[in-house]
Amino acid sequence: MRPVSSAITPRALTVSLGGNGKVYDGTLAYDGASFVLGNVVAGDNLSVSGSAAFLREHATEELVHMHKLFDYVCETGAQATLETVKAPPANYESLGDVFKKTYEHELQITAAINQLVAAALAEQDFSTFQFLQWYVSEQHEEERLFKSILDKIDVIGLDGKGIYFLDKEIRKLAGQTTV
């Protein structure tokens, strides 16, 4: 039997799409966590504390995901860098708008992760491919979660007492995510 040998050529690994996206995702979720509905009842503000608790928790989870990615990059001997993070929107039209924008952003993150997976396969970097499978699965869960919230908004609505009941339903989701 002949010995098998091969040369491994290190390649640069760029993670700015996934890494920065996850930070933005966390800041987008955290920004929504402080969401207060203005002028719901003639000049009053209505706090949506259940949604705020859920989004605060979700933002923390997203930062853990970013750290996991950065740790992996460092473990491979590459240098993980964080570029300037674009600020999330400062204003939202409604509570539904917060969740719609978050869902749309999750779709962008999924596309970025799919690009990383494709690059890992093209480079035959099977270790990175295997590592990224966790993110593929996680993104499926993220999309499902935020789509389910949007579905609840469609069913319950944001008018009158709907916001109260919706906020109660979203509060139930806090504590159910895994970091």
Residue pairs with C-beta under 8 A, 6 or more apart in sequence:
10 77
11 123
11 125
12 78
13 73
13 76
13 78
13 128
15 69
15 70
15 73
15 80
15 116
16 81
16 83
17 112
17 115
17 116
18 69
18 109
18 112
18 113
18 116
18 135
19 66
19 69
19 70
19 73
19 80
19 82
20 82
20 83
20 85
20 86
21 105
21 108
21 109
21 112
22 62
22 63
22 65
22 66
22 69
22 109
23 62
23 63
23 66
23 82
23 85
24 85
24 86
24 88
24 105
25 62
25 102
25 105
25 106
25 109
26 58
26 59
26 60
26 62
26 63
26 66
27 59
27 85
27 87
27 88
28 88
28 89
28 101
28 102
28 105
29 55
29 56
29 58
29 59
29 62
29 102
30 55
30 56
30 59
31 88
31 89
31 90
32 51
32 52
32 55
32 88
32 92
32 98
32 99
32 102
33 51
33 52
33 53
33 54
33 55
33 56
33 59
34 52
35 48
35 51
35 52
35 55
35 92
35 95
35 98
36 45
36 46
36 47
36 48
37 45
37 46
37 47
37 48
37 94
37 95
37 163
38 45
39 45
40 46
40 163
46 163
48 95
48 163
48 167
48 170
49 167
49 171
50 167
50 168
50 169
50 170
50 171
50 172
50 174
51 95
51 98
51 166
51 167
51 170
51 171
53 171
53 174
54 170
54 171
54 173
54 174
55 98
55 102
57 174
57 175
57 177
58 177
60 179
61 177
61 178
61 179
64 179
65 135
65 138
68 134
69 80
69 135
70 80
70 82
72 128
72 131
73 79
73 80
74 80
76 127
76 128
89 101
92 98
92 101
94 158
95 153
95 158
95 163
95 166
95 167
96 150
96 153
96 158
99 146
99 149
99 150
99 153
100 150
102 146
103 143
103 146
103 147
103 149
103 150
106 139
106 142
106 143
106 146
107 143
109 139
109 142
110 139
110 140
110 142
110 143
113 132
113 135
113 136
113 139
114 136
116 128
116 132
116 135
117 129
117 132
117 133
117 136
119 125
120 126
120 128
120 129
120 132
121 129
145 173
145 177
149 170
149 173
152 166
152 169
152 170
153 166
156 162
156 165
156 166
156 169
157 166
158 166
